Amino acid sequence: MDKTKIQSELLDIIDAYLPDEIDPSNITFDQHLINDLKINSVHIVDIILDIEEQFGITIEDESIGKINTVGDALELVQSRISK
């Protein structure tokens, strides 16, 4: 799967959990999921579950704590897919 497709699918997943005041077209990969995008911690778990299902990967518990930004999530997905 190419990087552009991964990015698009990942942003679609994140978009589903954005509060109304956040414009999904303005998301950048350096934005913090909680601080910048205002996604609550419960929805972070939902995002992880959606990522696992969408990409057919498993994300270990210790890796979840390392996902702070949109870019962190992208890097993790890319690394799991390439294995």
GIFENCOR-V146323 format. One record per helix or strand of 3 or more residues. SS is the DSSP state (H for helix, E for strand). FROM is the first residue (numbers start at 1). TO is the last residue. Records with the same first field share a line. If there is no record, write none. Layout:
SS: FROM-TO + FROM-TO
This chain:
H: 3-15 + 24-26 + 41-55 + 61-64 + 70-81
